Amino acid sequence: MSDCLFCKIIKGDIPCRKLYEDDEVLAFHDINPVAPVHFMLIPKRHLKSLAEADESHQALLGRLMVLLPKLAKEQGLDHGFRTVINTGRGGGQEVFHLHIHVIGGGNLPPMVRRD
């Protein structure tokens, strides 16, 4: 997609602080981190959101999930991390290319406020 920010990063048109890359996946540091460690893992194949995934994406989604803990550990997240996939406008998705945020380090607040 010519107007997709992440597709432009994948093509090298926009620079990123790359953590990992292979034929199917790119991982890079978030430009607006919300924690000491905050990176994203994206498929190189454009997929608008998790809601668009189907059985043809099964192997790729599995690859992303298996790669996540390896990269998190390499970034020093030995005691755990948070993964976030914002899906659709209602789910807070801002860039419409599937991406998984990996967040950790320090004390993360709860995802949901409990009173």
BELHUKA-V653444 format. One record per helix or strand. SS is the DSSP state (H for helix, E for strand). FROM is the first residue (numbers start at 1). TO is the last residue. Records with the same first field share a line. If there is no record, write none. Layout:
SS = FROM-TO + FROM-TO
//
This chain:
H = 5-11 + 50-52 + 55-74 + 89-91
E = 18-21 + 25-29 + 37-43 + 82-84 + 99-104
//
